[in-house]
Amino acid sequence: MASPTPPSADSSKDSPRPEDAPRPKDPPKPEAPPKPAAKPAPKAKAPAPAPAAPPPAPEIEATGKPLRHRMLQFSFVLCVVVPTALACAYLWLVAADQYHSKAAFSVRSEEFSNPLEALGAFTQIGSSSASDAEILYDFIRSQPLVTQIDETLDLRALYRRHPEDWVFSLSSNASIEDLMAHWDRMVSVSIDSSSGVLTLEVHAFSPEDARQIAQTIIDRSGSLVDELSRIARQDSMRFAREDVSLAEERLRDIRRRVRIFRSENEMIDPTEFADAQVGVLAVLQEQLADALVSRDSVIRFAGKDDQRVLNLDRRIEAIRGQIEAERQRIGEKTGGPASLVETIGEYEELLVDLEFAQNAYQSALAADEQARAEARRKSRYVGVHIPPTLAEESLYPQRAVLAILVGLCALAAWSTAALIYYNIRERA
């Protein structure tokens, strides 16, 4: 049986194929816009330098914070928190309570007016309360007062009542300088310059001790004022007695000179002698005038040859001679070495000195009497208008204020140190 023959190639060509089916034509593509002219190629740049290596990362602990932050926190706790906590613990657990006593006083002065001061205004005795208050202010803060009160009250024992409080108590082997420093902390005094009032505040470890110390200060201040007043009165009386002695001696000397003058010139008062001489001259002048008038009358009625005219001429000549003699007598030297005119001038100088010496002597006597009156009375004294108070509650030491001050000081010191450290670190 013959096998079927495969189709020939021609037959395959004649049979239609799907590939040979006509395809739809694609739509025409839009024309591309013309390309711009090519830019010139840029110049080759120099290669950029390689970037610096990054700084090493800070050391990080397990918490993830830098080590310097941890150290800053630790320094804050060590320098601020710990000192403040220790100060609070000491102030509230160890520091002893302190009590205060206040007082206010001033130096009073009595006004004294002497009825004899009109004779000697320069003898007025005055005082200044402001200067006395300043003296007491320095005296309260002085070592002599501290020594006196220590001998009376034993200040060292009073300020060592709480030896465990080594900050506010006095040490057991304190010297006078240490006691003075502690006194300045425990005793404060202020002065009002306008009124002269002193305000005193004393601190101690018990109310009774504070008031006792304040009262002792006032008593010692009063003793000082009394002593100064006594010295002033003694000086015033001594000066007054010296002035009286000098004035009396000068008055004696002037009187002695007047006595010698009268003995040398053989007259009590040259002015009276001169007045007598002037009186004689006045009488002679009057007689001369009468004689001249009589002569002119006689000549008018009887002529110049009349005997009465001759008698009147002789009388006139005699009177004129007497007048000239009296005038020469005034200008001539008296019993002393000087003329009457010079004698009168010297005597007037002696009278002026004598009057001044007498006035000075009276003024000195008035001053002496005033000094004696001042000595018999107390002119200055300490007037206490607020006596020492007795505290009922302890207000010192001011624990909260001191704790805040310690914290602020520690914080300021720590902040300054931290700023300096970071400034140096950034510049390194």
C-alpha positions in Angstrom: 0.0 0.0 0.0 1.4 3.1 -1.0 2.0 5.8 1.7 0.7 9.2 1.2 3.0 11.6 -0.2 3.8 14.8 1.6 2.6 18.0 0.1 5.1 19.7 -2.0 6.6 23.1 -1.6 4.6 24.6 -4.3 1.4 23.6 -2.7 2.6 25.2 0.5 3.2 28.3 -1.3 -0.2 28.4 -2.8 -2.0 28.0 0.5 -2.7 31.2 2.3 -0.9 32.0 5.7 -2.0 34.2 8.5 1.4 35.9 8.5 0.8 36.9 4.9 -2.4 38.8 5.7 -2.2 42.4 5.2 -1.3 44.6 8.3 -2.7 48.0 9.0 -0.3 50.8 8.4 1.2 52.6 11.4 0.3 56.4 11.7 3.1 58.6 10.7 5.4 59.8 13.6 5.7 63.5 14.3 8.9 65.0 13.2 11.3 65.7 16.1 12.3 69.4 16.7 15.7 70.3 15.6 18.3 69.8 18.2 20.1 73.0 19.5 23.6 73.6 18.7 25.9 71.7 21.0 27.5 73.7 23.8 31.2 73.8 24.1 32.5 71.3 26.6 33.3 72.9 30.0 36.8 73.1 31.1 38.1 70.4 33.4 38.0 71.5 37.0 40.8 70.8 39.5 40.0 67.8 41.7 38.4 68.8 45.0 40.5 68.1 48.1 39.6 65.1 50.1 37.4 66.0 53.1 39.0 66.0 56.5 38.6 63.1 58.7 35.6 63.6 61.1 36.6 64.2 64.8 36.6 61.1 66.9 33.3 60.6 68.5 33.2 61.4 72.3 33.3 58.6 74.7 29.8 57.4 75.4 29.0 55.5 78.5 26.3 53.0 78.8 23.8 55.8 79.5 24.6 57.5 76.2 25.8 60.9 77.7 29.2 62.4 77.1 31.7 61.9 79.9 32.2 65.7 80.4 28.4 66.1 81.0 28.6 63.4 83.7 31.6 65.1 85.3 29.8 68.5 85.2 26.8 67.0 87.0 29.1 65.3 89.5 30.9 68.6 90.2 27.6 70.4 90.7 26.6 67.9 93.3 30.0 68.0 95.0 30.5 71.7 95.0 26.9 73.0 95.5 24.5 70.4 96.8 26.9 68.8 99.3 28.1 72.1 101.0 24.5 73.4 101.1 23.3 70.2 102.7 26.1 70.2 105.2 25.4 73.8 106.1 21.7 73.1 106.6 22.5 70.1 108.8 24.9 72.1 110.9 22.5 75.1 111.3 19.5 73.0 112.3 21.2 70.2 114.2 24.3 71.7 115.8 24.1 75.5 115.9 22.9 76.7 119.3 20.0 79.2 119.7 21.0 82.9 120.2 18.9 85.5 122.0 19.1 89.3 121.6 18.6 92.3 123.8 18.0 95.8 122.4 18.5 99.2 124.1 18.7 102.8 123.0 20.2 105.7 124.9 21.8 109.1 124.3 24.0 111.7 126.1 21.9 114.5 127.6 23.3 117.9 128.4 21.7 120.5 130.7 21.6 124.0 129.5 23.1 126.4 132.1 23.1 130.2 131.8 25.0 132.3 134.2 23.4 135.6 135.2 26.9 137.1 135.3 27.7 136.0 131.7 27.0 139.6 130.5 30.3 140.5 132.2 32.2 137.9 130.3 30.5 136.2 127.3 33.7 134.5 126.4 33.4 132.3 129.5 30.4 130.4 128.2 30.8 126.7 128.7 29.3 124.6 125.9 29.1 120.9 125.1 28.3 118.9 122.0 26.0 115.9 122.4 27.0 114.6 119.0 30.7 114.4 119.9 29.8 112.6 123.2 27.8 110.0 121.3 30.6 109.4 118.9 33.0 108.9 121.9 30.6 106.3 123.3 30.3 104.6 119.9 34.0 104.1 119.8 34.2 103.1 123.5 31.6 100.3 123.1 33.7 98.8 120.3 37.0 99.2 122.1 39.1 96.6 123.9 39.1 98.4 127.3 35.4 98.0 127.6 35.6 94.3 126.6 38.3 93.8 129.2 36.2 95.5 131.9 33.1 93.4 131.1 35.1 90.2 130.9 36.5 90.9 134.4 33.0 91.6 135.7 30.8 89.0 133.9 33.4 86.5 132.5 32.6 86.9 128.8 34.6 83.8 127.9 32.4 81.6 130.0 29.2 83.2 128.6 30.3 82.7 125.0 31.4 79.1 125.7 28.1 77.7 126.9 27.8 75.5 123.8 31.2 74.2 122.9 29.8 71.8 120.4 28.8 74.8 118.3 32.3 75.6 117.1 31.2 78.1 114.5 29.2 80.5 116.7 30.9 79.8 120.1 34.1 81.1 121.5 37.1 78.7 121.5 38.4 77.5 124.9 41.8 79.0 124.5 40.7 82.3 123.0 43.0 85.3 123.2 41.9 88.9 123.7 42.0 89.4 119.9 39.7 86.4 119.4 37.4 87.7 122.1 37.4 91.1 120.3 36.5 89.5 117.0 33.7 87.5 118.7 32.5 90.7 120.5 32.2 92.4 117.1 29.9 89.6 115.9 27.8 89.4 119.0 27.5 93.2 119.8 26.4 95.8 117.3 25.9 99.5 117.9 24.7 102.2 115.6 24.5 106.0 115.9 22.1 108.5 114.5 24.3 111.4 113.6 21.4 113.9 113.6 19.9 113.1 117.1 23.0 111.5 118.7 20.9 108.4 119.7 22.8 105.1 120.1 21.0 101.8 119.4 22.6 98.8 121.0 21.9 95.1 120.1 23.6 92.3 122.1 23.4 88.6 121.3 24.0 85.7 123.7 23.1 82.1 124.2 20.5 83.0 126.9 18.1 85.9 127.2 19.4 86.8 130.7 23.0 86.9 129.5 22.1 89.2 126.6 20.2 91.6 128.8 23.0 91.6 131.5 25.7 92.4 128.9 23.6 95.2 127.5 22.9 96.7 130.9 26.6 96.5 131.8 27.5 98.3 128.6 25.1 101.1 129.4 26.5 101.4 133.0 30.1 101.5 131.8 29.1 104.2 129.2 27.4 106.3 132.0 30.6 106.0 134.1 32.7 107.1 131.1 30.4 110.2 130.5 30.6 111.0 134.3 34.4 110.7 134.2 34.6 112.9 131.2 32.3 115.5 132.8 34.3 115.5 136.0 37.5 116.0 134.1 35.9 118.8 132.1 34.6 120.5 135.3 38.0 120.2 136.9 39.6 121.7 133.9 37.1 124.5 133.7 37.6 125.3 137.4 41.3 125.2 137.0 41.3 127.4 134.0 38.9 129.8 135.8 41.2 130.0 138.8 44.2 130.6 136.6 42.3 133.4 134.8 41.4 135.0 138.1 45.0 134.8 139.3 46.3 136.3 136.1 43.7 139.1 136.1 44.4 139.8 139.8 48.2 139.9 139.2 47.7 142.3 136.3 45.4 144.5 138.3 48.0 144.7 141.1 50.7 145.6 138.7 48.6 148.4 137.2 47.8 149.8 140.6 51.4 149.6 141.6 52.4 151.6 138.5 49.7 154.2 139.3 51.1 154.5 142.8 54.7 155.0 141.6 53.5 157.6 139.1 51.8 159.6 141.8 54.9 159.5 144.0 57.2 160.6 141.2 55.0 163.4 140.0 53.9 164.5 143.6 50.3 164.7 142.6 47.3 162.5 143.0 45.6 163.3 139.7 47.4 165.3 137.0 44.2 166.1 135.3 42.9 167.8 138.4 46.1 169.8 138.6 45.7 170.8 135.0 42.1 171.8 135.6 43.3 174.0 138.5 45.9 175.7 136.3 43.3 176.2 133.6 41.0 177.8 136.1 43.7 180.2 137.2 44.3 181.2 133.6 40.6 181.7 133.1 40.4 184.1 136.1 43.5 186.0 135.0 42.1 186.4 131.5 38.9 187.7 133.0 40.8 190.2 135.1 42.8 191.3 132.1 39.7 191.9 130.1 38.2 194.0 132.9 41.4 196.1 133.2 41.5 196.7 129.5 37.9 197.8 129.5 38.5 200.2 132.4 41.6 201.7 130.7 39.7 202.4 127.5 36.9 204.1 129.5 39.3 206.3 131.4 41.2 207.3 128.3 38.0 208.2 126.6 36.9 210.6 129.3 40.2 211.8 131.0 42.9 211.2 128.4 46.0 209.1 128.4 47.9 211.3 130.9 45.5 210.6 133.7 46.9 208.9 136.7 44.3 206.3 136.6 45.5 205.3 133.1 49.0 204.8 134.4 47.7 202.6 137.3 45.6 200.5 134.9 48.6 200.0 132.6 50.7 198.7 135.5 47.8 196.4 136.5 47.5 195.1 132.9 51.2 194.4 132.7 51.1 192.5 136.0 48.1 190.4 134.9 49.8 189.6 131.5 53.0 188.6 133.3 51.0 186.3 135.6 49.2 184.7 132.7 52.5 184.1 130.9 54.0 182.6 134.1 51.0 180.3 134.4 51.3 179.1 130.8 55.0 178.4 131.2 54.2 176.6 134.4 51.9 174.2 132.5 54.6 173.5 129.9 57.4 173.2 132.4 58.4 169.9 134.0 56.6 168.9 137.2 58.1 167.0 140.1 58.9 164.2 137.6 61.1 164.1 134.5 58.2 165.0 132.2 56.1 168.1 131.6 52.5 168.4 132.7 51.2 167.6 129.3 53.4 164.4 129.0 52.4 163.6 132.6 48.7 163.8 131.8 49.2 161.6 128.7 51.0 158.9 130.7 48.4 159.1 133.4 45.6 158.6 131.0 47.3 155.5 129.6 47.6 154.2 133.1 43.9 154.9 133.6 43.0 152.9 130.5 45.1 149.9 131.6 43.6 150.1 135.0 40.0 150.1 133.7 40.8 147.1 131.4 42.4 145.2 134.2 39.4 145.8 136.5 37.0 144.6 133.8 39.1 141.5 133.1 39.3 140.8 136.8 35.5 141.0 137.1 35.0 138.7 134.1 37.4 136.2 135.5 35.5 136.3 138.8 32.3 135.7 136.9 33.8 132.7 135.0 35.1 131.2 138.2 31.7 131.5 139.8 30.1 129.9 136.7 32.6 127.0 136.8 31.9 126.5 140.5 28.1 126.4 139.8 28.7 123.8 137.0 30.8 121.7 139.3 27.9 121.6 141.8 25.6 120.1 139.2 25.7 117.1 136.8 25.7 118.8 133.4 26.0 115.6 131.2 24.6 112.2 131.7 23.5 109.1 129.8 19.7 109.1 129.3 18.2 105.6 128.6 14.9 105.9 126.8 14.7 102.2 125.8 16.1 99.9 128.6 17.6 96.5 127.7 14.9 94.1 126.5 14.5 90.4 127.5 13.9 88.1 124.6 11.3 85.3 124.8 12.1 83.6 121.5 15.3 82.8 119.7 15.7 84.7 116.4 19.4 83.9 115.7 21.2 82.5 114.0 19.0 83.2 110.9 19.2 79.6 109.6 17.2 80.0 106.4 19.1 83.1 105.4 22.5 81.6 106.1 21.6 78.4 104.2 20.5 80.4 101.2 23.7 82.4 101.3 25.8 79.3 101.5 23.9 77.8 98.5 24.2 81.0 96.5 27.9 81.4 97.2 28.6 77.7 96.3 26.6 78.1 93.1 28.4 81.2 92.1 31.8 79.6 92.7 30.8 76.4 90.8 29.4 78.4 87.9 32.6 80.5 87.7 34.8 77.4 87.7 32.7 75.7 85.0 32.8 78.8 82.7 36.6 79.0 83.1 36.9 75.3 82.3 34.8 75.4 79.1 36.5 78.6 78.0 39.9 77.0 78.3 38.7 73.8 76.6 37.3 75.7 73.6 40.6 77.6 73.1 42.7 74.5 73.5 
